Amino acid sequence: DYLGRAFLGKHDTVNARKNFDQALTLDSNYFPAANSLGKLDILERHPELARQRFELLLKKNPGNLMAMMAMAELAAINKQDTEELRWLEKAARSNPQAIFTHAALVRFYLARKDIPHAREIANESLSANPDHPAALNLVSAVQLAGGDAKGAENTLTKLAQKSSNPDTYHRLAMVKITEKKINEARAALQKALELNPGHLQSLDTFFRLELAEKRPESALLYARRIQAGHPHIAMGFVNEGDIQFSLKHTPLAIKAYEQALKLQDDTYTLIKLHGTLKLAGMNKEADARLLAWLNAHPNDLVARTYAAEHFMSTKRNREAIAQYEIILSKVKNNAGIVNNLANLYFMESDPRALATAELAYKLAPENTDIMDTLGWILV
């Protein structure tokens, strides 16, 4: 099995299969090898072969939980909700102490916004596993999804008393923030950082609390703690850029956003950098960065829409038209985009203006902006 995984890591599926098959020859009930072969079957578009593998395991051992879960996953891939639910329920019933089966069933219901059933399963898991951290965690997740912040706070408080996991304290802090118990949230975050001084989510939440309470200098300290503890993650540099921008320290904001983009390509960081460069009067540099990004990320429609709006707002209509035309070649029938394009054609005396405005009106006849555009063109 380990050799199979090694070959899989090298994308050598032929030798991977040979080794997984060998593992099953040695132990026909060895689930990890059967599961790996099943995943290869699915990747190679042979889901029936995967199904047969898992059915064979279940024939030999009807109580094989992992095989049941694999059958549920296969049904999910094939968008067979009824079949997926059947296997998830069977797995959960067969071993009430197996919290991971209840968790999968809860996720199924939550994905369909079925809070009552999700709550029922989470409570069953807790009844079968009293005070177990994973079961309490499951209950709190359902409570949060159902808007029961007070219930989630009580459950997470109970969980925190039994846990040394900083994630638990962070989740508790987030609930307390929702309930506007900021001092208690700070205490929970501090506990998380005592357990793990570099806990990324807690440092970031502290940063946002300081920012919300208009303490930029303190927020900057948390941004730099993130940078120090996680130098290969962009978050700390983006956070610093946001602070420096708010303080109108544009050179420092530019430097921070540049560093963030070196670590991770991110559309929204690029947009922040573009805006900061403009604020610093570096318009040519700003647009050069934006266009370079679009050349490197041609399918980034968020950045392309931002570029189109930027060119439109700066009266560079032809450049805006070019961007909107590319967007519409990828996303058909977006009424807002079509309307903007019609406006631009009209301003440039382009004969396509009327037909484009009529298309926008056809797509969204109740939209007053679109009616205005069509009206002006008809006049």
RODO-2510 file (C-alpha; in nm, 4 decimals, decimal comma):
residues 379
     n   res          X          Y          Z
     1     d     0,0000     0,0000     0,0000
     2     y     0,2819     0,2435     0,0869
     3     l     0,4575     0,1678    -0,2430
     4     g     0,1283     0,2237    -0,4238
     5     r     0,0920     0,5626    -0,2604
     6     a     0,4492     0,6487    -0,3548
     7     f     0,3844     0,5651    -0,7206
     8     l     0,0582     0,7596    -0,7045
     9     g     0,2549     1,0607    -0,5817
    10     k     0,4636     1,0308    -0,8979
    11     h     0,1455     1,0033    -1,1099
    12     d     0,2423     0,6490    -1,2077
    13     t    -0,1040     0,4936    -1,1889
    14     v    -0,0006     0,1649    -1,3538
    15     n     0,2530     0,0745    -1,0847
    16     a     0,0294     0,2237    -0,8168
    17     r    -0,2475    -0,0185    -0,9189
    18     k    -0,0076    -0,3125    -0,9166
    19     n     0,0981    -0,2402    -0,5599
    20     f    -0,2562    -0,1768    -0,4348
    21     d    -0,3629    -0,5048    -0,5980
    22     q    -0,0720    -0,6793    -0,4261
    23     a    -0,1815    -0,5382    -0,0899
    24     l    -0,5321    -0,6793    -0,1447
    25     t    -0,3854    -1,0153    -0,2438
    26     l    -0,2153    -1,0259     0,0969
    27     d    -0,5286    -0,9094     0,2790
    28     s    -0,8533    -0,8997     0,0812
    29     n    -1,0212    -0,6915     0,3545
    30     y    -0,7551    -0,4193     0,3565
    31     f    -0,9685    -0,1095     0,3031
    32     p    -0,6966     0,1556     0,2337
    33     a    -0,5787    -0,0340    -0,0768
    34     a    -0,9350    -0,0981    -0,1966
    35     n    -1,0184     0,2668    -0,1411
    36     s    -0,7134     0,3847    -0,3360
    37     l    -0,8085     0,1559    -0,6244
    38     g    -1,1645     0,2838    -0,6058
    39     k    -1,0436     0,6433    -0,6302
    40     l    -0,8339     0,5518    -0,9337
    41     d    -1,1391     0,3859    -1,0895
    42     i    -1,3386     0,7055    -1,0359
    43     l    -1,0613     0,9244    -1,1782
    44     e    -1,0481     0,7000    -1,4825
    45     r    -1,4270     0,7237    -1,5164
    46     h    -1,5077     0,3716    -1,4110
    47     p    -1,7323     0,4297    -1,1065
    48     e    -1,8953     0,0871    -1,1447
    49     l    -1,5583    -0,0799    -1,0816
    50     a    -1,5225     0,1242    -0,7624
    51     r    -1,8720     0,0243    -0,6559
    52     q    -1,7919    -0,3434    -0,7134
    53     r    -1,4782    -0,3172    -0,4982
    54     f    -1,6671    -0,1679    -0,2048
    55     e    -1,9589    -0,4100    -0,2446
    56     l    -1,7122    -0,6996    -0,2293
    57     l    -1,5701    -0,5659     0,0969
    58     l    -1,9214    -0,5346     0,2393
    59     k    -2,0109    -0,8853     0,1272
    60     k    -1,7145    -1,0184     0,3251
    61     n    -1,7790    -0,7867     0,6191
    62     p    -2,1274    -0,6240     0,6225
    63     g    -2,0237    -0,4056     0,9157
    64     n    -1,7285    -0,2453     0,7386
    65     l    -1,7866     0,1219     0,8242
    66     m    -1,5240     0,2582     0,5894
    67     a    -1,6702     0,0669     0,2961
    68     m    -2,0157     0,2056     0,3784
    69     m    -1,8739     0,5577     0,3848
    70     a    -1,6998     0,4921     0,0535
    71     m    -2,0328     0,3856    -0,0967
    72     a    -2,1862     0,7105     0,0331
    73     e    -1,9025     0,9124    -0,1201
    74     l    -1,9476     0,7347    -0,4512
    75     a    -2,3193     0,8147    -0,4463
    76     a    -2,2376     1,1792    -0,3718
    77     i    -2,0004     1,1951    -0,6698
    78     n    -2,2800     1,0587    -0,8878
    79     k    -2,5283     1,3094    -0,7327
    80     q    -2,7471     1,0251    -0,6016
    81     d    -2,8817     1,1927    -0,2872
    82     t    -3,1157     0,9111    -0,1842
    83     e    -2,8429     0,6504    -0,2150
    84     e    -2,5905     0,8699    -0,0345
    85     l    -2,8341     0,9244     0,2534
    86     r    -2,9091     0,5514     0,2734
    87     w    -2,5431     0,4614     0,3185
    88     l    -2,4743     0,7443     0,5619
    89     e    -2,7691     0,6400     0,7782
    90     k    -2,6647     0,2765     0,7636
    91     a    -2,3107     0,3655     0,8721
    92     a    -2,4351     0,5847     1,1580
    93     r    -2,6783     0,3180     1,2825
    94     s    -2,4249     0,0368     1,2644
    95     n    -2,1917     0,2025     1,5162
    96     p    -2,3393     0,4873     1,7252
    97     q    -1,9991     0,5518     1,8841
    98     a    -1,8398     0,6323     1,5472
    99     i    -1,8770     1,0080     1,5557
   100     f    -1,7281     1,0594     1,2097
   101     t    -2,0299     0,8837     1,0547
   102     h    -2,2669     1,1171     1,2383
   103     a    -2,0562     1,4127     1,1274
   104     a    -2,0874     1,3079     0,7624
   105     l    -2,4635     1,2732     0,8018
   106     v    -2,4854     1,6148     0,9668
   107     r    -2,2880     1,7669     0,6767
   108     f    -2,5328     1,6042     0,4346
   109     y    -2,8303     1,7679     0,6044
   110     l    -2,6598     2,1045     0,6563
   111     a    -2,5664     2,1204     0,2872
   112     r    -2,9404     2,0965     0,2190
   113     k    -3,0277     2,3448     0,4957
   114     d    -3,2174     2,0743     0,6836
   115     i    -3,1415     2,1993     1,0347
   116     p    -3,3973     1,9803     1,2207
   117     h    -3,2523     1,6545     1,0887
   118     a    -2,8951     1,7781     1,1383
   119     r    -2,9808     1,8697     1,4990
   120     e    -3,1376     1,5280     1,5573
   121     i    -2,8278     1,3429     1,4345
   122     a    -2,5876     1,5661     1,6297
   123     n    -2,7864     1,5101     1,9500
   124     e    -2,7932     1,1350     1,8868
   125     s    -2,4153     1,1429     1,8512
   126     l    -2,3830     1,3283     2,1817
   127     s    -2,6204     1,0863     2,3559
   128     a    -2,4109     0,7925     2,2345
   129     n    -2,0871     0,9703     2,3281
   130     p    -2,1639     1,1860     2,6349
   131     d    -1,9330     1,4876     2,6699
   132     h    -1,7052     1,3642     2,3918
   133     p    -1,5280     1,6709     2,2416
   134     a    -1,6022     1,5670     1,8824
   135     a    -1,9722     1,5168     1,9599
   136     l    -1,9915     1,8522     2,1399
   137     n    -1,8194     2,0111     1,8437
   138     l    -2,0793     1,8607     1,6127
   139     v    -2,3674     1,9901     1,8250
   140     s    -2,2179     2,3404     1,8326
   141     a    -2,1770     2,3406     1,4527
   142     v    -2,5459     2,2622     1,4075
   143     q    -2,6443     2,5243     1,6642
   144     l    -2,4431     2,7873     1,4784
   145     a    -2,5885     2,6826     1,1437
   146     g    -2,9361     2,7124     1,2931
   147     g    -2,8733     3,0592     1,4339
   148     d    -2,8715     2,9426     1,7957
   149     a    -2,5746     3,1521     1,9096
   150     k    -2,6595     3,1175     2,2785
   151     g    -2,6813     2,7400     2,2534
   152     a    -2,3538     2,7282     2,0619
   153     e    -2,1895     2,9474     2,3251
   154     n    -2,3018     2,7123     2,6043
   155     t    -2,1863     2,4041     2,4140
   156     l    -1,8493     2,5550     2,3233
   157     t    -1,7976     2,6750     2,6814
   158     k    -1,8531     2,3188     2,7981
   159     l    -1,6214     2,1908     2,5264
   160     a    -1,3512     2,4437     2,6173
   161     q    -1,3494     2,3142     2,9747
   162     k    -1,2542     1,9720     2,8408
   163     s    -1,0235     2,0810     2,5611
   164     s    -0,6742     2,2151     2,5152
   165     n    -0,7410     2,2855     2,1476
   166     p    -0,6985     2,6547     2,0535
   167     d    -0,9502     2,6091     1,7709
   168     t    -1,2219     2,5526     2,0319
   169     y    -1,1431     2,8785     2,2091
   170     h    -1,1333     3,0609     1,8773
   171     r    -1,4762     2,9304     1,7803
   172     l    -1,6056     3,0319     2,1237
   173     a    -1,4600     3,3795     2,0702
   174     m    -1,6327     3,4114     1,7336
   175     v    -1,9693     3,3248     1,8898
   176     k    -1,9121     3,5784     2,1669
   177     i    -1,8285     3,8431     1,9073
   178     t    -2,1601     3,7635     1,7380
   179     e    -2,3297     3,8225     2,0720
   180     k    -2,1285     4,1441     2,1194
   181     k    -1,9522     4,0067     2,4278
   182     i    -1,6230     4,1554     2,3177
   183     n    -1,4355     4,1329     2,6476
   184     e    -1,5276     3,7662     2,6835
   185     a    -1,4256     3,7097     2,3226
   186     r    -1,0876     3,8666     2,3953
   187     a    -1,0432     3,6363     2,6951
   188     a    -1,1190     3,3314     2,4787
   189     l    -0,8741     3,4479     2,2117
   190     q    -0,6080     3,5073     2,4751
   191     k    -0,6581     3,1521     2,6012
   192     a    -0,6176     3,0219     2,2463
   193     l    -0,2895     3,2119     2,2149
   194     e    -0,1690     3,0792     2,5500
   195     l    -0,2198     2,7291     2,4108
   196     n    -0,0606     2,8210     2,0780
   197     p     0,1088     3,1651     2,0535
   198     g     0,1108     3,1412     1,6745
   199     h    -0,2550     3,0408     1,6327
   200     l    -0,3267     3,2093     1,3022
   201     q    -0,7050     3,2490     1,3284
   202     s    -0,6838     3,3979     1,6774
   203     l    -0,4139     3,6467     1,5780
   204     d    -0,6196     3,7506     1,2762
   205     t    -0,9359     3,7874     1,4867
   206     f    -0,7481     4,0007     1,7391
   207     f    -0,6255     4,2106     1,4448
   208     r    -0,9835     4,2648     1,3237
   209     l    -1,1091     4,3483     1,6716
   210     e    -0,8426     4,6161     1,7086
   211     l    -0,9249     4,7481     1,3638
   212     a    -1,2984     4,7622     1,4422
   213     e    -1,2276     4,9485     1,7645
   214     k    -1,0075     5,1998     1,5810
   215     r    -0,6778     5,0974     1,7375
   216     p    -0,4583     5,0790     1,4262
   217     e    -0,1267     5,0707     1,6128
   218     s    -0,2390     4,7698     1,8154
   219     a    -0,3816     4,6036     1,5041
   220     l    -0,0459     4,6523     1,3319
   221     l     0,1256     4,4631     1,6147
   222     y    -0,1003     4,1624     1,5513
   223     a    -0,0360     4,1847     1,1761
   224     r     0,3365     4,1703     1,2459
   225     r     0,2937     3,8821     1,4888
   226     i     0,1305     3,6923     1,2034
   227     q     0,4222     3,7822     0,9761
   228     a     0,6748     3,6675     1,2364
   229     g     0,4976     3,3400     1,3111
   230     h     0,3879     3,2671     0,9550
   231     p     0,6382     3,4384     0,7228
   232     h     0,5315     3,2294     0,4217
   233     i     0,1633     3,3235     0,4490
   234     a     0,0291     3,6363     0,2813
   235     m    -0,2284     3,7215     0,5512
   236     g    -0,0006     3,9178     0,7820
   237     f     0,1256     4,1343     0,4965
   238     v    -0,2239     4,1973     0,3595
   239     n    -0,3330     4,2974     0,7094
   240     e    -0,0408     4,5365     0,7412
   241     g    -0,1205     4,6824     0,4008
   242     d    -0,4784     4,7487     0,5123
   243     i    -0,3579     4,9262     0,8266
   244     q    -0,0959     5,1344     0,6466
   245     f    -0,3526     5,2290     0,3829
   246     s    -0,5987     5,3410     0,6527
   247     l    -0,3226     5,5537     0,8054
   248     k    -0,2437     5,6981     0,4592
   249     h     0,1067     5,5525     0,4764
   250     t     0,0885     5,4605     0,1087
   251     p     0,4551     5,3629     0,0518
   252     l     0,4363     5,1186     0,3438
   253     a     0,0995     4,9862     0,2240
   254     i     0,2385     4,9298    -0,1260
   255     k     0,5381     4,7455     0,0173
   256     a     0,3147     4,5204     0,2289
   257     y     0,0759     4,4367    -0,0567
   258     e     0,3701     4,3671    -0,2882
   259     q     0,5137     4,1230    -0,0345
   260     a     0,1743     3,9545     0,0043
   261     l     0,1486     3,9035    -0,3716
   262     k     0,4954     3,7501    -0,3813
   263     l     0,3692     3,4902    -0,1360
   264     q     0,0265     3,4287    -0,2872
   265     d    -0,1570     3,5355    -0,6003
   266     d    -0,4817     3,6925    -0,4858
   267     t    -0,7221     3,9060    -0,6856
   268     y    -0,8361     4,1195    -0,3960
   269     t    -0,4804     4,1959    -0,2862
   270     l    -0,4010     4,2980    -0,6434
   271     i    -0,7044     4,5302    -0,6430
   272     k    -0,5895     4,6820    -0,3123
   273     l    -0,2417     4,7355    -0,4551
   274     h    -0,3855     4,8998    -0,7657
   275     g    -0,5941     5,1390    -0,5564
   276     t    -0,2994     5,2241    -0,3318
   277     l    -0,0703     5,2914    -0,6268
   278     k    -0,3345     5,5266    -0,7692
   279     l    -0,3631     5,7043    -0,4351
   280     a     0,0127     5,7554    -0,4427
   281     g    -0,0166     5,9151    -0,7876
   282     m     0,1495     5,6172    -0,9550
   283     n    -0,1222     5,5713    -1,2178
   284     k     0,0974     5,4224    -1,4907
   285     e     0,2485     5,1710    -1,2493
   286     a    -0,0988     5,0855    -1,1177
   287     d    -0,2428     5,0129    -1,4618
   288     a     0,0688     4,8254    -1,5708
   289     r     0,0295     4,5924    -1,2715
   290     l    -0,3393     4,5457    -1,3430
   291     l    -0,2872     4,4618    -1,7106
   292     a     0,0038     4,2314    -1,6311
   293     w    -0,2220     4,0479    -1,3867
   294     l    -0,4935     4,0062    -1,6513
   295     n    -0,2388     3,8726    -1,8995
   296     a    -0,1228     3,6186    -1,6422
   297     h    -0,4778     3,5373    -1,5223
   298     p    -0,7006     3,5696    -1,8307
   299     n    -0,9963     3,3947    -1,6662
   300     d    -1,0003     3,6151    -1,3549
   301     l    -1,3358     3,7820    -1,4171
   302     v    -1,3319     3,9666    -1,0832
   303     a    -1,0109     4,1472    -1,1764
   304     r    -1,1290     4,1987    -1,5330
   305     t    -1,4590     4,3508    -1,4177
   306     y    -1,2658     4,5764    -1,1798
   307     a    -1,0428     4,6812    -1,4699
   308     a    -1,3423     4,7536    -1,6920
   309     e    -1,5063     4,9660    -1,4222
   310     h    -1,1770     5,1455    -1,3574
   311     f    -1,1325     5,2306    -1,7253
   312     m    -1,4967     5,3349    -1,7509
   313     s    -1,4684     5,5665    -1,4482
   314     t    -1,1562     5,7287    -1,5931
   315     k    -1,3236     5,7908    -1,9328
   316     r    -1,1037     5,5373    -2,1121
   317     n    -1,4016     5,3979    -2,2917
   318     r    -1,2244     5,1917    -2,5571
   319     e    -1,0198     5,0108    -2,2945
   320     a    -1,3324     4,9496    -2,0882
   321     i    -1,5130     4,8153    -2,3975
   322     a    -1,2296     4,5711    -2,4634
   323     q    -1,2546     4,4339    -2,1104
   324     y    -1,6344     4,4052    -2,1106
   325     e    -1,6275     4,2256    -2,4469
   326     i    -1,3851     3,9687    -2,3070
   327     i    -1,6077     3,9230    -2,0010
   328     l    -1,9176     3,8669    -2,2160
   329     s    -1,7309     3,6110    -2,4256
   330     k    -1,6936     3,4081    -2,1051
   331     v    -2,0154     3,4924    -1,9168
   332     k    -2,3175     3,5173    -2,1400
   333     n    -2,6291     3,7216    -2,0682
   334     n    -2,5160     3,9225    -1,7644
   335     a    -2,7610     4,2123    -1,7806
   336     g    -2,5425     4,4569    -1,5862
   337     i    -2,2382     4,3945    -1,8028
   338     v    -2,4435     4,4153    -2,1215
   339     n    -2,5913     4,7464    -2,0041
   340     n    -2,2482     4,8932    -1,9259
   341     l    -2,1278     4,7871    -2,2685
   342     a    -2,4316     4,9480    -2,4320
   343     n    -2,3562     5,2741    -2,2491
   344     l    -1,9962     5,2658    -2,3645
   345     y    -2,0924     5,1912    -2,7255
   346     f    -2,3349     5,4854    -2,7106
   347     m    -2,0681     5,7220    -2,5759
   348     e    -1,8327     5,6120    -2,8534
   349     s    -2,1034     5,6417    -3,1238
   350     d    -2,0705     5,2716    -3,1898
   351     p    -2,3647     5,1405    -3,3981
   352     r    -2,3870     4,8326    -3,1760
   353     a    -2,5254     5,0456    -2,8895
   354     l    -2,8976     5,0004    -2,9660
   355     a    -2,8892     4,6238    -3,0165
   356     t    -2,6820     4,5828    -2,7015
   357     a    -2,9186     4,7994    -2,4955
   358     e    -3,2171     4,6036    -2,6292
   359     l    -3,0478     4,2793    -2,5229
   360     a    -2,9903     4,4195    -2,1724
   361     y    -3,3586     4,5214    -2,1554
   362     k    -3,4648     4,1746    -2,2694
   363     l    -3,2530     4,0192    -1,9945
   364     a    -3,3775     4,2515    -1,7165
   365     p    -3,6847     4,4506    -1,8259
   366     e    -3,7598     4,5748    -1,4728
   367     n    -3,4166     4,7277    -1,4173
   368     t    -3,4472     5,1081    -1,4152
   369     d    -3,0796     5,1683    -1,5077
   370     i    -3,1235     4,9495    -1,8143
   371     m    -3,4470     5,1309    -1,9082
   372     d    -3,2591     5,4626    -1,8795
   373     t    -2,9806     5,3420    -2,1074
   374     l    -3,2231     5,2218    -2,3713
   375     g    -3,4242     5,5426    -2,3438
   376     w    -3,1222     5,7667    -2,4003
   377     i    -3,0103     5,5645    -2,6994
   378     l    -3,3592     5,5751    -2,8548
   379     v    -3,3751     5,9520    -2,8043
***
